[in-house]
């Protein structure tokens, strides 16, 4: 016979009833590169979330289905995380979570403190959006009809500009004749140090081509050229001396062979004379 269940251990009637399916929720991190603003919204409507399901990273989606305020907007999927925090990885064409053998430096495995060439199996989520995704990162590609509060109505200036000289030229549409150092002051910021002094700091230009760098480049080229010429001259001198040594060795060998022939001929002649 089955043991009787005590009434105070029995679950309530609401919990014993068949639970309905909980609606799926997803957070959208919307970024606007034109203004530098970012906003996070939470969506619980399945009809709106179906716009993103079965879409890959880098896919462009029209925002008309998200609501009237997003009419005319076009979004691009940049990535996301699942409910356990594992990030989506581009190129993994699945909706599930996988354990991939990664090397150091790939997305999802930085590999700090690992040995050189060491690989590890790391968990990652596929690049296809599914119901398991908790946070989805999207970017505004095309702005729609109406403004979005927190995204299009305000601008956040970029505090730190590019450091590489070629990227600074690209940002300000400069030519080769323009001096890059004059345009770095656009991103110069003033701050107060710990001691209370006012200081200013600007990005340090990387890969800047100056007269000194060109002089060093010419010096390296000249050193390389002289080294190559010296090695060619040394090789020619070596082959010359080697040919002379081989010639002397052949002459010595021919002399020794001639002496041996003469001695053998003389010994044969003496033997024949003794027999007569």
Protein Blocks (a to p, Z undefined) as FASTA:
>chain_A
ZZdddfklpccfklmpccdddddddddddddfknopacddddfbfklmmmmgopaehiac
dfklnomklgoiacddfbdcdfkopacdehiacfbdcdddddehiahiaogoiaehiacd
dddddfbdcfklmbdcdddfbdcfbdcehklmpccddfbdcfbfklmmmmnopafkbcfk
lmmmmmpccdddfkopacddddddehiacfklmmmmmmmmmmmmmmmmmmmmmmmmmmmm
mmmmmmmmmmmmmmmmmmmmmmmmmmmmmmmmmmZZ
